[in-house]
Amino acid sequence: MKNTHNKKRNVGVIYELLLRHVSAKLIEGKNNDAQKSLNILEKYFNEDTELYREFRLFNALVRSTVSDTPVAAAILTEAKNACRRCDQRSLDREKSLLIKEINYTLNDSNFYHRRVPNYKVYATIQSLLNDWKLGDKSDLSRMVMYESKIVEWLLQEKSEEDIDKEVYPDVDSLVVKILTEKFNKKYSDKLNIEQKNIIKSYVFSMMSDGGTSIRRDLEKIRQKTLSEITVFERSTDNAVILEKINEVKSGILHVKTEEMNDNVISRFLLMSKLKSELLEDV
């Protein structure tokens, strides 16, 4: 792959670089800087953006493994059709805004110089996506060469790893460990399994789907906690507790998850602890 490839407009590369920026800043203890990257990921890689739609195509080609060439060719055909349905003008605009925000918000001179595993594959896939969008204006021989390379890549066996080891080895367990220790110190106690899972989901959801799955998980915890409070309310005749229950319910209902940050996660960790204590009393 030629060195002229523009990594700043490569959707897979820029996503990985944002993840690595999060990792670096958390390791340095600069949580506010890490949050800035998470905010950018959430803003530009949400389900309503063309950037996210291209990223899904890109990610499917990076992560998929198939058993034979005809299946790989069929995947390329479907990906090509989906690629050509994208709104190219909106996509170009979103990429330009993303680059601008990275440059001005993160202000990190090392941002574009971090290593991205499988960079050549990433460059080939983005170049192929770009050629597909050109349609009849594309260089046919170059496009055939790229497609051949991606077919070879799809046929390669890729290890199936759990979410703790997924995609970003310098981010995963270390980031979770740092955040777990941080919240452990805050509560002066050991976190239970559900609380640790909340932290794990917080890290990986913000990196992989812009927070969609963590919001879903937190809503389940919210509803389960409210349900346990209702059960407890029916079983107690303590006037002081009954007087406070509506206030507690109101507080739970008013925790917003639109803007995900450490404060929101702290509230849900307390919610989880309350729920576990109520279950112990049953």
Secondary structure, 3 states (H helix, E strand, C coil): CCCCCCHHHCHHHHHHHHHHHHHHHHHCCCHHHHHHHHHHHHHHCCCCCHHHHHHHHHHHHHHCCCCCHHHHHHHHHHHHHHHHCCCHHHHHHHHHHHHHHHHHHHCCCCHHHCCCCCHHHHHHHHHHHHHHHHHHHCCHHHHHHHHHHHHHHHHCCCCCCCHHHCCCCCCHHHHHHHHHHHHHHHHCCCCCHHHHHHHHHHHHHHHHCCCHHHHHHHHHHHHHHHHHHHHHHHHCCCHHHHHHHHHHHHHHHCCCCCCCCHHHHHHHHHHHHHHHHHHHHC
